[in-house]
């Protein structure tokens, strides 16, 4: 996850579909897009969209997204050869003055843009493990609602971001079955806020971000997207990331060795977060932007759904379930 990616994902909700256009057609549109980005021609960019895309990304949002691109990465210098994605769109490695991103582009049959976003450049060629070897425990105590989680785009809005493909967003649930008290106007109204976040397995802390303030509910900070977070390496190709911790709550620092169940910090509302929650995912690289997601299977999960509670072993939760470790 990078700052720009979070801005784009927050704004672009278009589902990319396969189409019959060849890579040459995509390249021509991508080149037009590049030229208009570099001269800040936002109406010109919008003119490349089809009606559905223009509705999803009107002019004010178009301007916001591409001003963010320019501010963080500078001029778009060139596009490498495009590659078609299976069942999706065409991706172009994009060279900016300040770094590289991948431009993913989908066109409708008339050659209009029906989907686009910038994502972290996929610099890793090593595949992710099909299944992790590290035994994982849920990184919390008590009951939590799975807001996003699962193997499909419908269940998990992280699905199209390579390192977050199997990520979870988890919100604490109180004894009343709700996620917050009253209207939820303050972070303290949320049952998740201040709850302990635990190490899911033994490992070494390789990165720890601290000092990012907590947002007021409803406000998001895409400029420090992870917020306060802890990154733990369990094996060479198995790395956990836990994000959006409460400011000032971190109990560990880079270089520390941690044990399963050890307190890492407290749940907060920092970073690209609209209400207190935990973001958790497992990836195959210690370099966050190069990681590929690994599906998480937890040793024990107690699942409540439709007023029915069951205990599962070696289980991966999905959206809509209320889960606890016991």
GIKA-V303418 format. One record per residue. N is the residue number from 1. RES is the residue in one small letter. PSI is psi in whole degrees, 0 to 359 (NA if undefined). Layout:
n->N res->RES psi->PSI
n->N res->RES psi->PSI
//
This chain:
n->1 res->x psi->135
n->2 res->x psi->167
n->3 res->x psi->311
n->4 res->x psi->321
n->5 res->x psi->319
n->6 res->x psi->323
n->7 res->x psi->313
n->8 res->x psi->315
n->9 res->x psi->328
n->10 res->x psi->331
n->11 res->x psi->328
n->12 res->x psi->112
n->13 res->x psi->14
n->14 res->x psi->134
n->15 res->x psi->126
n->16 res->x psi->132
n->17 res->x psi->153
n->18 res->x psi->150
n->19 res->x psi->170
n->20 res->x psi->359
n->21 res->x psi->144
n->22 res->x psi->174
n->23 res->x psi->330
n->24 res->x psi->316
n->25 res->x psi->318
n->26 res->x psi->320
n->27 res->x psi->318
n->28 res->x psi->317
n->29 res->x psi->320
n->30 res->x psi->323
n->31 res->x psi->319
n->32 res->x psi->318
n->33 res->x psi->315
n->34 res->x psi->312
n->35 res->x psi->320
n->36 res->x psi->329
n->37 res->x psi->316
n->38 res->x psi->339
n->39 res->x psi->12
n->40 res->x psi->38
n->41 res->x psi->80
n->42 res->x psi->319
n->43 res->x psi->324
n->44 res->x psi->323
n->45 res->x psi->314
n->46 res->x psi->330
n->47 res->x psi->343
n->48 res->x psi->348
n->49 res->x psi->151
n->50 res->x psi->176
n->51 res->x psi->319
n->52 res->x psi->318
n->53 res->x psi->319
n->54 res->x psi->327
n->55 res->x psi->319
n->56 res->x psi->329
n->57 res->x psi->75
n->58 res->x psi->175
n->59 res->x psi->318
n->60 res->x psi->322
n->61 res->x psi->323
n->62 res->x psi->313
n->63 res->x psi->316
n->64 res->x psi->314
n->65 res->x psi->311
n->66 res->x psi->338
n->67 res->x psi->324
n->68 res->x psi->321
n->69 res->x psi->309
n->70 res->x psi->318
n->71 res->x psi->319
n->72 res->x psi->325
n->73 res->x psi->350
n->74 res->x psi->204
n->75 res->x psi->144
n->76 res->x psi->115
n->77 res->x psi->317
n->78 res->x psi->161
n->79 res->x psi->132
n->80 res->x psi->177
n->81 res->x psi->138
n->82 res->x psi->156
n->83 res->x psi->129
n->84 res->x psi->137
n->85 res->x psi->143
n->86 res->x psi->118
n->87 res->x psi->12
n->88 res->x psi->249
n->89 res->x psi->205
n->90 res->x psi->136
n->91 res->x psi->133
n->92 res->x psi->119
n->93 res->x psi->123
n->94 res->x psi->122
n->95 res->x psi->115
n->96 res->x psi->163
n->97 res->x psi->329
n->98 res->x psi->13
n->99 res->x psi->188
n->100 res->x psi->144
n->101 res->x psi->164
n->102 res->x psi->127
n->103 res->x psi->115
n->104 res->x psi->128
n->105 res->x psi->134
n->106 res->x psi->139
n->107 res->x psi->151
n->108 res->x psi->176
n->109 res->x psi->340
n->110 res->x psi->3
n->111 res->x psi->13
n->112 res->x psi->150
n->113 res->x psi->124
n->114 res->x psi->354
n->115 res->x psi->138
n->116 res->x psi->148
n->117 res->x psi->158
n->118 res->x psi->136
n->119 res->x psi->168
n->120 res->x psi->134
n->121 res->x psi->129
n->122 res->x psi->89
n->123 res->x psi->352
n->124 res->x psi->132
n->125 res->x psi->352
n->126 res->x psi->128
n->127 res->x psi->155
n->128 res->x psi->150
n->129 res->x psi->144
n->130 res->x psi->330
n->131 res->x psi->137
n->132 res->x psi->152
n->133 res->x psi->333
n->134 res->x psi->132
n->135 res->x psi->123
n->136 res->x psi->140
n->137 res->x psi->155
n->138 res->x psi->139
n->139 res->x psi->39
n->140 res->x psi->171
n->141 res->x psi->164
n->142 res->x psi->194
n->143 res->x psi->137
n->144 res->x psi->142
n->145 res->x psi->130
n->146 res->x psi->103
n->147 res->x psi->317
n->148 res->x psi->132
n->149 res->x psi->136
n->150 res->x psi->181
n->151 res->x psi->358
n->152 res->x psi->163
n->153 res->x psi->326
n->154 res->x psi->326
n->155 res->x psi->339
n->156 res->x psi->106
n->157 res->x psi->347
n->158 res->x psi->350
n->159 res->x psi->324
n->160 res->x psi->2
n->161 res->x psi->116
n->162 res->x psi->313
n->163 res->x psi->343
n->164 res->x psi->15
n->165 res->x psi->324
n->166 res->x psi->29
n->167 res->x psi->161
n->168 res->x psi->140
n->169 res->x psi->126
n->170 res->x psi->129
n->171 res->x psi->132
n->172 res->x psi->144
n->173 res->x psi->137
n->174 res->x psi->179
n->175 res->x psi->338
n->176 res->x psi->2
n->177 res->x psi->1
n->178 res->x psi->168
n->179 res->x psi->346
n->180 res->x psi->163
n->181 res->x psi->149
n->182 res->x psi->223
n->183 res->x psi->355
n->184 res->x psi->36
n->185 res->x psi->338
n->186 res->x psi->153
n->187 res->x psi->324
n->188 res->x psi->345
n->189 res->x psi->342
n->190 res->x psi->133
n->191 res->x psi->334
n->192 res->x psi->328
n->193 res->x psi->123
n->194 res->x psi->355
n->195 res->x psi->152
n->196 res->x psi->138
n->197 res->x psi->129
n->198 res->x psi->154
n->199 res->x psi->129
n->200 res->x psi->345
n->201 res->x psi->169
n->202 res->x psi->152
n->203 res->x psi->189
n->204 res->x psi->131
n->205 res->x psi->119
n->206 res->x psi->347
n->207 res->x psi->139
n->208 res->x psi->121
n->209 res->x psi->131
n->210 res->x psi->153
n->211 res->x psi->358
n->212 res->x psi->127
n->213 res->x psi->153
n->214 res->x psi->140
n->215 res->x psi->155
n->216 res->x psi->144
n->217 res->x psi->134
n->218 res->x psi->345
n->219 res->x psi->140
n->220 res->x psi->152
n->221 res->x psi->83
n->222 res->x psi->348
n->223 res->x psi->341
n->224 res->x psi->69
n->225 res->x psi->319
n->226 res->x psi->338
n->227 res->x psi->212
n->228 res->x psi->129
n->229 res->x psi->165
n->230 res->x psi->133
n->231 res->x psi->125
n->232 res->x psi->128
n->233 res->x psi->120
n->234 res->x psi->318
n->235 res->x psi->178
n->236 res->x psi->321
n->237 res->x psi->31
n->238 res->x psi->109
n->239 res->x psi->128
n->240 res->x psi->141
n->241 res->x psi->126
n->242 res->x psi->121
n->243 res->x psi->166
n->244 res->x psi->32
n->245 res->x psi->160
n->246 res->x psi->137
n->247 res->x psi->133
n->248 res->x psi->5
n->249 res->x psi->352
n->250 res->x psi->135
n->251 res->x psi->356
n->252 res->x psi->166
n->253 res->x psi->165
n->254 res->x psi->134
n->255 res->x psi->343
n->256 res->x psi->146
n->257 res->x psi->133
n->258 res->x psi->156
n->259 res->x psi->154
n->260 res->x psi->132
n->261 res->x psi->356
n->262 res->x psi->141
n->263 res->x psi->125
n->264 res->x psi->329
n->265 res->x psi->196
n->266 res->x psi->149
n->267 res->x psi->133
n->268 res->x psi->204
n->269 res->x psi->44
n->270 res->x psi->155
n->271 res->x psi->210
n->272 res->x psi->68
n->273 res->x psi->132
n->274 res->x psi->345
n->275 res->x psi->159
n->276 res->x psi->127
n->277 res->x psi->169
n->278 res->x psi->131
n->279 res->x psi->128
n->280 res->x psi->133
n->281 res->x psi->162
n->282 res->x psi->133
n->283 res->x psi->170
n->284 res->x psi->0
n->285 res->x psi->143
n->286 res->x psi->346
n->287 res->x psi->110
n->288 res->x psi->312
n->289 res->x psi->344
n->290 res->x psi->358
n->291 res->x psi->153
n->292 res->x psi->137
n->293 res->x psi->148
n->294 res->x psi->132
n->295 res->x psi->130
n->296 res->x psi->128
n->297 res->x psi->118
n->298 res->x psi->146
n->299 res->x psi->315
n->300 res->x psi->131
n->301 res->x psi->126
n->302 res->x psi->120
n->303 res->x psi->130
n->304 res->x psi->125
n->305 res->x psi->137
n->306 res->x psi->42
n->307 res->x psi->21
n->308 res->x psi->133
n->309 res->x psi->131
n->310 res->x psi->149
n->311 res->x psi->128
n->312 res->x psi->147
n->313 res->x psi->149
n->314 res->x psi->64
n->315 res->x psi->143
n->316 res->x psi->112
n->317 res->x psi->162
n->318 res->x psi->164
n->319 res->x psi->136
n->320 res->x psi->348
n->321 res->x psi->146
n->322 res->x psi->125
n->323 res->x psi->154
n->324 res->x psi->160
n->325 res->x psi->342
n->326 res->x psi->NA
//
